[in-house]
Structures are given as structure tokens and as C-alpha cells.
Amino acid sequence: MEEYKQVGKEKLRMGYTTGSCAAAASKAAVQMLFLGAPIERVSLMTPKGIALDLKVEEICFDGKTSVSCAIRKDSGDDPDVTNGVLVYSKVSLRDVDDVVAGAGGASQMAEAAGQADGEKIHIDGGVGIGRVTKKGLEQPVGSAAINSVPRRMIREAVEEICEEQEYDGCLDVLISIPAGVELAKKTFNPNLGIEGGISVLGTSGIVEPMSEAALKESIRVELNMLAENFGKHLIFSPGNYGTHYVQNRWPEFAEGDIPLLKFSNYVGETLQFALGAELRSILFVAHIGKFVKVAAGIMNTHSKEADARVEIMASAALRAGASAEVALRILDCTTTDAAIEVLLAEDGRDTASEASQAEDGSLLAGPDTLTGKTMQILLEKVLYHLNRKLGDDVEVGLVLFSNTYGTLAESENVEALLEKIRSHSKADD
């Protein structure tokens, strides 16, 4: 496809989603089912209003009752793990009277009757399409992980051909992505509770290169899933460092699913998602290198947005009683760990012995030391900005840590929040 998007100084080529591939493959398959002959290309209008003209691959006729084919995913210049995979659709004729007559149970009878009453096109997922195993996702537990917009695109594409052919019967549509079994390991799906494959996604039908919207949406979806399955009291962390800290400090979280959301750099958006999910408490566990920025009200911690780490630490140190000389030494640092080393040295601490990577919850420095006072000031400023965004409806706790120096500061309510996380479920709320 030759549609482009300007991203900064670059002109990047757009692609099309797995949802578009599934819809186009379904449309091609049903066309060939009625024609009884292969076709080379298929057209599809995406929800974004961009028309696609796609090559049809891997055509297979199964007598006169079903046809399968594939469309190859093209992600354009977006670094998508699904780029180049084949998305298959198998469309089969189905006699609803035969299904009802042969139904072995009430659920099958009800399903068949429902399809006869209006859902004549039944869409399901095959090999490489994940299955939903947890509540809180867009599709119910047990369903194929084919989101609502792709489902609508598939249905409309198939209905278009049925109307042209004046066909009023029932069809089964089976979407498969064989490569999805392995690709799923590189996606958020295992965290979300989608097992066995990838999801068929897309809201516009078009992949926009370097889009942050998709990542933010995956954070929102994961948050809703966690709230649905663990309740309204959760742990938030920017990334893997926080997960490791939680698992090491609180061993009950070391195995299996844990009530922890990783939100990357998107602090502000994640706080809005938390309000939307009606959370009641959040324990933030964050590396100082990321969250020191939040102490200055910075709500996107990516370095391209803002990088004032040592400036913020120097300011906090001055408020804690540091001399101008100490503040200048902090300003000359390139990392937060180096700045902490300056503070420890000023306290007369042996920085080599402090670098124990302790994750047992013991604080690095006492409250009367320059290091301890500086960390407490940073903690209070971060809490101020988080509470300002969340308001009074969400109780907030915070642990600041360093991979090198362990726990730096934490709010007084950490253990109380952990008890809520351990004991509360959705039913309890």
C-alpha cells in the first residue's frame, strides 16, 4: 500500500491491520465459494476510508461447500511483529436446519437458533488466534480474540457478497494465523489472559507507523482486565524493574499472575485510565530514574519529552539542606544512581558497601541524613502530583527504589495498601 504519514522529519509508509486482512480474506473466500473459481485480488474499504486492493494467496477449495485463502499482512514502516504473516479465512456453507436437528444439547440448539434469527454469519478463530481466558477484555471468556471492529469488518465484507449473490443462508467464517502461536509470546497477550495465539485487532483498518495510540490502548485494556480479575486495588509500575522489585520484596507475587500494571512512560494517560476503571487504591512501585521526573509534574517520562532528572534531584537536595557545592556535583552527574552516590558521600557513607541491591524493604538512609531527607522530599512531591491528578477517590501509595541501592523512600501506607491488594477481590468490593 502506498499511503504515507509524516512523523517528524520522516515520511513513513502506512500499512493495514490484521483485522483488514481477516475481512479481505473472508470477502475473497466467499466470492470464490459462490463463483466456484479462484480470484487473484480483492478490494476492501477500511473504516478509515482508505481503500485496499490486496493479493489473494493460498487458495484452497474443499468441494463445493468451503473455500479458504489468505492475505499477507503489511505493517508498512511500523515495527509490528505480525508484519508479513498470512491471515487465513475459511468460509463454509452451513445449513442451520441440519445444525438444529443434530444439536446434542440445549446450548447448541440455542446457538443455532440465534444464528438463524439474525446471526447467520458465525465468526470464530482457529490456529494462532488467541482465546480469552480472563474477564475484563473486549470479548467474553472463551471467545476468540477477534475484536469488535474486525468482527464487524468481516461480517460486512461477507454480507456484501451474500447480497450480491442473493444468498440468504448461513455461513461459518474461521480466521486463522498459524504464525500467531509463536508470535503471541512477543506480545502483551500472555499478560492480558489471551492464550494460544495473537489477537485480530484494529479500529481503523490501517496501521499508522510509530503510533503510540496502540500502546496506550493496550495499557488501558490490561488495566481493565486486572481490575476485573483482581479487584480495585492494584500495583502500578513503569516497567520490568518494578516487577522484579515487587517479586523479590513480596515473595507471594513471585509466581503466577500478579495484580501489577506496567504502564511504560505514560503516567498521565494511565492515571486517566485508572479513574475510568474506578480503582480505589494504587500502590506505585517505581525506579527513581523514571519517577524523579514526576516530582516535577512531568507526566510522560520518556527522555524525548523531558529529562531533568539531576536538576530535580539537585533541587530536592538543596531543600533538604545540601550546600551549593553538593548541588553542583549532582548537576554534573549523568544518572540518578550517581547523584545518590554524591548524597551518600556527603553523609559520610561508604557508597561501595551501600550498593547491595537490597530489595527487602529496608530504607537506604535514615530520615535525619541528607540522603534520607532528599528522598523523602522527592517522594512527597511525586505523591502530590499523583494525587492532584487522581483526586480524593483513589488512595495512592509509593515506593521509590534504585536497582543499585534498593529502597530509597516509601509512603507510610504501603503495608495497608498491600493488605487491601491481598485481601480484596471484585466480589468483596
C-alpha positions, 0 to 999 in steps of 0.5 A: 500500500502506498499511503504515507504519514509524516512523523517528524522529519520522516515520511513513513509508509502506512500499512493495514491491520490484521483485522483488514486482512481477516475481512479481505480474506473472508470477502475473497473466500466467499466470492470464490465459494459462490463463483466456484473459481479462484480470484487473484485480488480483492478490494476492501474499504477500511473504516478509515476510508482508505481503500485496499486492493490486496493479493489473494494467496493460498487458495484452497477449495474443499468441494463445493461447500468451503473455500479458504485463502489468505492475505499477507499482512503489511505493517508498512514502516511500523515495527509490528511483529505480525508484519508479513504473516498470512491471515487465513479465512475459511468460509463454509456453507452451513445449513442451520436446519441440519445444525438444529436437528443434530444439536446434542444439547440445549446450548447448541440448539440455542446457538443455532437458533440465534444464528438463524434469527439474525446471526447467520454469519458465525465468526470464530478463530482457529490456529494462532488466534488467541482465546480469552481466558480472563474477564475484563477484555473486549470479548467474553471468556472463551471467545476468540480474540477477534475484536469488535471492529474486525468482527464487524469488518468481516461480517460486512465484507461477507454480507456484501457478497451474500447480497450480491449473490442473493444468498440468504443462508448461513455461513461459518467464517474461521480466521486463522494465523498459524504464525500467531502461536509463536508470535503471541509470546512477543506480545502483551497477550500472555499478560492480558489472559489471551492464550494460544495465539495473537489477537485480530485487532484494529479500529481503523483498518490501517496501521499508522507507523510509530503510533503510540495510540496502540500502546496506550490502548493496550495499557488501558485494556490490561488495566481493565482486565486486572481490575476485573480479575483482581479487584480495585486495588492494584500495583502500578509500575513503569516497567520490568524493574518494578516487577522484579522489585515487587517479586523479590520484596513480596515473595507471594507475587513471585509466581503466577499472575500478579495484580501489577500494571506496567504502564511504560512512560505514560503516567498521565494517560494511565492515571486517566485510565485508572479513574475510568476503571474506578480503582480505589487504591494504587500502590506505585512501585517505581525506579527513581530514574523514571519517577524523579521526573514526576516530582516535577509534574512531568507526566510522560517520562520518556527522555524525548519529552523531558529529562531533568532528572539531576536538576530535580534531584539537585533541587530536592537536595538543596531543600533538604539542606545540601550546600551549593557545592553538593548541588553542583556535583549532582548537576554534573552527574549523568544518572540518578544512581550517581547523584545518590552516590554524591548524597551518600558521600556527603553523609559520610557513607561508604557508597561501595558497601551501600550498593547491595541491591537490597530489595527487602524493604529496608530504607537506604538512609535514615530520615535525619541524613541528607540522603534520607531527607532528599528522598523523602522530599522527592517522594512527597512531591511525586505523591502530590502530583499523583494525587492532584491528578487522581483526586480524593477517590483513589488512595495512592501509595509509593515506593521509590527504589534504585536497582543499585541501592534498593529502597530509597523512600516509601509512603507510610501506607504501603503495608495497608495498601498491600493488605487491601491488594491481598485481601480484596477481590471484585466480589468483596468490593 
